[in-house]
């Protein structure tokens, strides 16, 4: 299950909209998470959420700390239940997370 990285969200309040409407999300019965620890600690990387096994779940890369042109990474395989019986449930909060990520990375910085 997805768990918000509360300290990162406090340090980077602009990233809070990424989890708006996402209260509970499971990666699926056979969810796999890639090792992305080499990205953590990068001064342009914000870990917005982790899986319950403490592996980063949602990472945001902010070039020059600006949202426009940022890259969002959701660390979850396989895809939704539309493509795999073992994936995250299609029609649930996974779709909301994807929407939030697209909206966040294409928003004009204020």
C-alpha positions in Angstrom: 0.0 0.0 0.0 1.0 3.6 -0.7 2.1 5.7 2.3 2.6 9.5 2.0 6.1 10.7 2.8 4.9 13.2 5.3 8.3 14.9 6.0 9.0 15.4 2.3 5.5 16.8 1.8 6.0 19.2 4.6 9.4 20.3 3.2 7.9 20.6 -0.3 4.2 21.7 0.1 3.9 22.3 -3.7 4.0 18.5 -4.1 0.9 17.9 -1.9 -1.5 18.0 -4.9 0.1 14.8 -6.2 -1.7 12.8 -3.5 -5.0 14.7 -3.6 -7.9 12.2 -3.7 -5.5 9.3 -3.2 -6.2 7.8 0.2 -5.6 4.1 -0.3 -3.8 2.5 -3.1 -2.4 -1.0 -3.5 -0.1 -1.9 -6.3 -1.8 -5.3 -6.8 -1.4 -8.9 -5.7 2.0 -9.2 -7.4 3.2 -5.7 -7.4 6.9 -5.2 -8.1 8.9 -2.1 -7.1 12.2 -1.2 -8.8 15.2 -0.1 -6.8 15.4 3.6 -7.2 17.5 4.5 -4.2 20.2 6.0 -6.4 17.7 8.8 -7.2 16.9 9.6 -3.5 19.1 12.3 -2.2 19.3 14.1 -5.5 18.6 17.7 -4.6 16.1 17.9 -7.5 14.2 14.7 -6.4 11.3 14.6 -4.0 10.0 11.3 -2.7 6.2 12.0 -2.3 5.2 8.5 -1.2 6.6 5.1 -0.3 5.2 1.6 -0.3 4.7 -0.1 3.0 8.0 -2.0 2.4 9.7 1.5 2.5 10.6 1.4 -1.2 9.9 4.8 -2.9 6.5 4.8 -4.7 6.2 8.3 -6.2 9.2 10.4 -7.1 9.1 13.9 -8.6 12.1 15.5 -10.4 11.9 19.2 -10.4 14.4 20.9 -12.8 15.4 24.2 -11.1 12.7 23.4 -8.5 10.0 24.4 -11.0 7.0 22.3 -11.8 6.8 22.8 -15.5 9.0 20.2 -17.2 9.2 18.1 -14.1 9.2 14.3 -14.3 7.0 12.1 -12.3 7.8 8.5 -11.6 5.4 5.9 -10.2 7.3 2.9 -9.0 4.8 0.1 -9.6 4.7 -2.9 -12.0 2.6 -4.4 -13.5 0.1 -1.9 -14.9 -3.6 -1.7 -14.1 -6.1 -4.6 -14.0 -7.0 -3.6 -17.5 -3.8 -5.2 -18.7 -3.0 -7.7 -15.9 -5.1 -9.5 -13.4 -2.3 -8.9 -10.9 -2.1 -5.1 -11.3 -3.6 -2.2 -9.4 -7.3 -1.9 -9.7 -8.4 0.0 -12.7 -11.0 2.6 -12.0 -9.7 3.2 -8.5 -7.3 5.7 -7.0 -4.4 4.6 -9.3 -6.1 6.5 -12.1 -6.4 9.5 -9.8 -2.7 9.3 -9.0 -1.8 9.2 -12.7 -4.1 12.2 -13.4 -2.5 14.1 -10.5 1.0 13.3 -11.8 0.2 14.5 -15.3 -1.5 17.7 -14.1 1.4 18.4 -11.7 4.2 18.0 -14.3 2.4 20.1 -16.9 1.2 22.9 -14.7 2.6 26.4 -15.2 4.7 27.4 -12.2 3.3 30.2 -10.1 
